[in-house]
Amino acid sequence: MRRVIMLLLDGGGDRPSGGGPTPLYAAHKPNLDRLAAAGSCGILDPIAPGIRPGSDTAHLSIFGYDPYRYYTGRGAFEALGAGIELRPGDVAFRTNLATVDENNVVVDRRAGRHVSPEEASEVERLVNEVIAPTVMGKLGVEVVYKSTVEHRGVLVMRGPVSHRVSNTDPHKVGEPILEARPLDGSREGNITAEALNMVTRLFSERARELGINAARREKGLPPINAILARGGGYMPSIEPITRRYGVRAAAIAGVALIRGVARAVGMDVYTAPGLNGTASDEYAHALRLAMDLLAGYDLIFLHVKGTDSAGHDGNYDLKRTVVERLDRALSEYMDRLEGMYVMVTSDHATPVSVREHTGDPVPILVYGPDVVRDEVDRFSELTCWRGALMRIRGMDIMPIASSYLGLSEKFGE
């Protein structure tokens, strides 16, 4: 019974720090290194050489869908992953809860990153019960906000709206919140921009009244007093992965965006205890679920977020620790991987020295019963370039997996 398990270290790729090894190279990961030593390795351009991918576009590519054709904005995938069923014409934005000063200049784009479920619920109440009715009354636009993980959330607008508006997120500290502007001359674009600016303004005004902010200040945490929106988009029409590649696939992820992309391409989506999309995630339950699901699927995809979070925070040791935590959890299941195919890679690099996504290639390994074994014996950016897979793109992964599963159709006679 052929099966594929794909482990993806979000933002796992890195650069040598100060002339030293990358976190992935430095990590003590005997199980991942064992898989590398027994399989084929290479380097992967998630989209194309030098292209700096978002996690959304990179995952589309890795799932086998050309992001230049299917990408319509991140917000739609975020909403789908958060459990919001988008209707035709809906526009969704990805959001950050943030901290701004009295001049609306961004002090922290993630409000310290630590947002409790109770705080998130209070933000949802403010937007959905207080701000949304005002926007509806003035502009005829329905607004729905839902928190996802930590500082992240999704904002959906319904009515005479368009995704063709600019972001309010300046993407950097020290810059003021941007004013949303229509990107075309349409009435819908103007209304959407006005609605987004109204939500932004009203939230910052009303956030002063939130009781959670007094408690946060007492704890030394930055206040939650701004919503930054970006990536407005609508739900694209996508051919299911079962039809496109003949693969029955399931995804295990704690991050709404990744669940959304997986759902959009027709994967069944699961989560597991301990898998919350943070750098402190534990992976034992997720790996156990992956093994259990193998009975009903050809391919199981498991998403590991912590490496990306650590990269964005510039935390070398934490990024290395996340890899080691996954590797330890993998120990229990190494024997059960015999006879299966295992693919391990990243969706992009998030070097701790840069704290952002870069266009660097990332390592990839493919392990399995009849995979050509090369001379690479360590899974890292500094070693996998010598492997038999050489240099491939994200769009190559699903055809490779489908071929090993014996599901791909012959091209020609």
C-alpha positions in Angstrom: 0.0 0.0 0.0 1.8 3.1 -1.2 1.4 6.3 0.8 3.1 9.7 1.1 3.7 11.8 4.2 4.8 15.3 3.5 6.3 17.3 6.3 6.6 21.1 5.7 8.7 23.4 7.8 7.1 26.7 7.2 9.9 29.3 6.7 12.4 26.6 7.6 15.0 27.7 5.1 17.7 30.1 6.4 21.1 31.6 5.7 24.4 31.0 7.5 24.4 33.4 10.5 27.7 35.3 11.0 29.5 32.7 9.0 28.1 29.8 11.1 25.6 27.1 10.3 21.9 27.6 9.6 19.5 26.6 12.4 18.4 23.6 10.3 22.0 22.4 10.0 22.8 23.1 13.6 19.7 21.3 14.9 20.1 17.8 16.5 17.7 15.9 14.2 18.9 12.3 13.8 15.6 11.2 12.3 15.4 13.8 9.6 19.1 13.2 8.8 18.4 9.4 8.7 15.7 10.0 6.1 18.0 12.2 4.1 20.8 9.7 4.2 18.5 6.9 2.9 16.8 8.9 0.2 17.3 11.6 -2.5 17.9 15.2 -1.6 17.9 18.5 -3.5 17.0 22.1 -3.3 13.6 23.6 -4.1 12.5 26.9 -5.5 8.9 27.1 -4.1 7.8 29.2 -7.1 10.9 30.1 -9.2 14.5 31.1 -8.5 14.7 34.4 -6.7 10.9 34.8 -6.3 10.1 35.8 -2.7 7.0 33.7 -1.9 4.1 34.3 0.5 3.0 31.2 2.4 -0.2 31.2 0.3 1.4 31.3 -3.1 4.1 28.8 -2.1 1.6 26.3 -0.8 -0.5 26.6 -3.9 2.6 25.8 -5.9 3.6 22.9 -3.7 0.1 21.5 -3.9 0.5 21.6 -7.7 -1.3 24.7 -8.7 0.3 27.6 -10.6 0.0 30.6 -8.3 0.1 33.0 -11.2 -3.1 31.5 -12.4 -5.0 30.6 -9.2 -3.9 33.2 -6.6 -6.6 35.8 -6.0 -5.4 37.2 -2.7 -4.6 35.7 0.7 -7.7 36.8 2.5 -9.9 34.3 0.8 -7.8 31.4 1.9 -7.5 32.8 5.4 -11.3 33.0 5.7 -11.8 29.5 4.3 -9.4 28.2 6.9 -11.1 30.0 9.7 -14.3 28.3 8.9 -16.1 31.2 7.1 -17.9 30.0 4.0 -17.3 32.6 1.4 -20.3 33.5 -0.8 -19.9 34.6 -4.4 -18.8 38.3 -4.4 -17.4 38.2 -0.8 -14.1 39.9 -0.3 -11.8 38.7 2.5 -8.7 40.4 4.1 -6.0 38.9 6.2 -5.5 41.0 9.4 -3.1 41.6 12.2 -4.0 43.0 15.6 -1.3 45.7 16.2 -0.2 48.5 18.4 0.0 52.1 17.3 0.9 55.3 19.0 -1.2 58.4 19.3 -0.3 59.4 15.8 -1.4 56.1 14.3 2.2 55.1 13.7 2.8 51.4 14.0 4.8 50.4 17.1 4.3 46.6 16.9 2.7 44.9 13.8 1.7 41.9 16.0 0.7 43.5 19.3 3.5 41.5 21.0 2.3 38.4 19.1 0.7 37.2 22.4 -3.1 37.5 22.1 -5.1 35.2 24.3 -8.4 33.5 23.2 -10.2 35.7 25.7 -8.7 38.9 24.2 -9.4 37.7 20.7 -13.1 37.1 21.7 -13.3 40.7 23.0 -11.9 42.0 19.7 -14.5 39.9 17.8 -17.3 41.3 19.9 -16.2 44.9 19.3 -15.9 44.5 15.6 -19.0 42.3 14.9 -21.4 43.9 17.5 -20.3 47.5 17.6 -18.4 48.5 14.5 -20.1 46.3 11.9 -23.6 47.7 12.4 -22.3 51.2 11.8 -20.6 50.2 8.6 -23.7 48.4 7.4 -25.9 51.5 8.2 -23.7 54.0 6.4 -22.4 52.0 3.4 -24.6 48.9 3.1 -21.6 46.6 3.6 -21.8 43.6 5.9 -18.6 43.1 8.0 -17.6 39.8 9.7 -14.4 39.5 11.7 -12.9 36.3 13.1 -9.7 35.8 15.0 -7.5 32.8 14.1 -4.2 32.3 15.9 -2.4 34.8 18.2 -2.5 38.3 16.5 -4.0 37.0 13.2 -7.5 37.2 12.0 -9.7 37.6 8.9 -12.1 40.4 7.9 -14.9 39.6 5.4 -17.0 42.1 3.6 -20.3 41.4 1.7 -22.4 43.7 -0.5 -21.3 46.1 -3.2 -17.6 45.3 -2.6 -14.4 44.6 -4.6 -11.0 43.1 -3.9 -9.4 45.8 -5.9 -8.3 48.0 -3.0 -4.9 48.7 -1.4 -3.7 47.5 2.0 -3.8 49.4 5.2 -0.9 47.5 6.6 2.4 49.4 6.0 4.3 46.1 6.6 6.9 47.9 8.8 7.2 49.5 12.2 7.6 53.2 12.4 5.2 53.9 9.5 1.6 55.1 9.9 -1.4 53.0 9.1 -2.1 53.4 5.4 -5.4 54.6 4.0 -7.1 52.0 1.8 -7.6 53.3 -1.8 -9.5 51.8 -4.7 -7.2 50.3 -7.3 -9.7 50.9 -10.1 -12.4 53.4 -10.8 -15.3 51.2 -9.8 -18.1 52.1 -7.4 -17.5 48.9 -5.5 -13.8 49.7 -5.1 -14.6 53.1 -3.6 -17.1 51.6 -1.2 -14.8 48.9 -0.1 -12.0 51.3 0.6 -14.3 53.5 2.5 -15.6 50.6 4.5 -12.1 49.3 5.3 -11.0 52.8 6.4 -14.1 53.1 8.6 -13.4 49.8 10.3 -9.8 50.8 10.9 -10.7 54.2 12.3 -13.5 53.0 14.5 -11.5 50.1 16.0 -8.6 52.4 17.0 -11.1 54.8 18.6 -13.1 52.2 20.5 -10.1 50.1 21.5 -9.3 52.6 24.2 -12.4 51.3 26.0 -11.4 47.7 25.8 -10.9 46.3 29.3 -8.3 43.9 28.0 -5.9 46.7 27.3 -5.7 47.8 30.9 -4.9 44.3 31.9 -2.2 44.0 29.1 -0.5 47.2 30.3 -0.3 45.8 33.8 1.4 42.7 32.4 3.8 44.8 30.3 2.2 43.8 27.0 1.5 46.3 24.2 -2.1 47.3 23.8 -4.3 46.0 21.0 -5.4 49.2 19.4 -5.3 48.7 15.7 -6.3 46.3 12.9 -4.0 46.1 9.9 -5.5 44.6 6.7 -3.9 43.2 3.6 -4.3 40.6 0.9 -7.9 41.3 -0.1 -9.2 38.5 -2.3 -12.1 36.3 -3.4 -12.5 32.6 -3.7 -11.0 31.2 -6.9 -12.4 28.3 -8.9 -9.9 25.4 -8.5 -10.0 21.9 -9.9 -9.8 19.4 -6.9 -6.5 17.7 -6.3 -8.3 14.3 -6.6 -9.2 15.0 -10.2 -6.0 16.9 -11.1 -3.5 14.4 -9.7 -5.6 11.4 -8.7 -4.5 11.8 -5.1 -6.8 11.5 -2.0 -5.1 14.0 0.3 -5.5 15.3 3.8 -3.8 18.2 5.5 -3.1 18.7 9.2 -2.5 22.3 10.2 -3.0 24.7 13.0 -2.8 27.8 10.8 -6.0 29.1 9.2 -4.3 30.2 6.0 -2.8 26.7 5.4 -6.1 25.0 6.2 -7.8 27.4 3.8 -5.4 26.7 0.9 -5.7 22.9 1.6 -9.5 23.1 1.6 -9.5 25.2 -1.6 -7.6 22.5 -3.5 -9.9 19.8 -2.2 -8.0 18.3 0.7 -9.7 17.1 3.8 -8.5 19.3 6.7 -7.7 18.2 10.3 -6.0 19.6 13.3 -4.6 18.0 16.5 -4.1 18.9 20.1 -0.9 20.9 20.6 -0.9 22.1 17.0 -2.0 25.7 17.3 0.2 27.4 14.7 2.8 28.8 17.2 6.5 28.4 17.9 5.6 26.4 21.1 3.6 23.7 19.2 4.0 20.1 20.1 3.9 17.5 17.3 3.2 14.1 18.9 -0.6 14.2 18.5 -0.3 15.5 15.0 2.1 12.8 13.9 -0.1 10.1 15.5 -3.1 11.6 13.6 -1.1 11.5 10.4 -0.3 7.8 10.8 -3.9 7.0 11.6 -5.2 8.9 8.5 -2.9 6.9 6.2 -5.5 4.2 6.0 -7.9 6.4 4.1 -5.6 8.7 2.1 -2.8 8.5 -0.4 -1.1 11.7 0.9 -0.9 13.3 4.3 0.4 16.8 4.6 1.6 18.1 8.0 2.3 21.8 8.4 4.9 23.0 11.0 4.5 26.8 11.7 7.0 27.4 14.5 10.1 27.7 12.3 8.6 30.6 10.4 7.5 32.4 13.6 11.0 32.0 15.0 12.5 33.3 11.8 10.2 36.4 11.8 11.3 37.1 15.4 15.0 36.7 14.6 15.3 33.9 17.1 18.0 31.5 16.0 17.9 29.2 19.0 14.1 28.9 18.9 14.1 28.0 15.2 16.6 25.3 15.9 14.6 24.1 18.8 11.4 23.8 16.8 13.2 21.5 14.3 14.5 19.4 17.2 11.0 19.2 18.8 9.6 17.8 15.6 12.4 15.4 15.2 12.0 14.0 18.7 8.3 13.5 18.1 9.1 11.7 14.8 11.2 9.1 16.7 8.2 7.0 17.7 7.1 6.6 14.1 10.4 5.9 12.2 9.7 2.1 12.0 6.2 2.7 10.6 7.7 4.8 7.8 9.3 1.8 6.3 7.6 1.1 3.0 6.2 4.6 2.8 7.3 7.7 1.0 8.3 10.7 3.0 8.9 14.2 1.6 10.3 17.0 3.8 10.8 20.6 2.7 9.9 24.2 3.3 7.5 26.7 1.6 10.2 29.4 1.7 13.1 30.7 3.7 12.6 33.1 6.7 16.2 33.8 7.7 16.7 35.0 11.3 19.1 37.7 10.0 16.4 39.1 7.7 13.2 38.4 9.7 11.2 38.1 6.5 10.6 35.8 3.6 13.4 35.7 1.0 13.8 34.2 -2.4 16.4 31.6 -1.3 15.9 28.0 -2.4 15.1 25.5 0.4 16.2 21.9 1.0 14.0 19.0 0.1 14.3 15.2 0.7 12.4 12.3 -0.7 12.6 9.0 1.1 11.0 5.7 0.1 11.4 2.0 -0.6 12.6 2.5 -4.2 14.0 6.1 -4.1 17.5 6.5 -5.5 19.9 7.0 -2.6 22.5 9.7 -3.0 25.5 10.7 -0.9 23.8 13.4 1.2 23.6 12.4 4.9 22.3 15.6 6.5 19.1 17.5 5.9 20.0 21.2 5.5 20.5 24.1 3.1 24.2 23.5 3.2 24.1 19.9 2.1 21.1 19.1 0.1 22.3 21.0 -3.0 24.6 18.0 -3.7 21.7 15.5 -3.9 20.2 13.5 -6.8 17.1 15.6 -7.0 19.2 18.6 -7.9 17.2 21.8 -8.2 13.4 21.6 -8.7 10.3 23.9 -8.3 7.3 23.7 -6.1 5.1 22.7 -9.0 7.2 19.6 -9.4 6.4 18.1 -6.0 2.8 16.7 -6.7 3.8 15.1 -10.0 6.7 13.4 -8.3 4.5 12.2 -5.4 1.8 11.1 -7.9 4.4 9.1 -9.8 5.7 7.3 -6.8 2.1 6.5 -5.8 1.6 4.9 -9.2 -1.3 7.3 -9.9 0.1 9.5 -12.7 -1.0 9.0 -16.3 1.4 8.4 -19.1 2.1 11.3 -21.3 2.0 9.9 -24.9 1.7 6.4 -26.1 
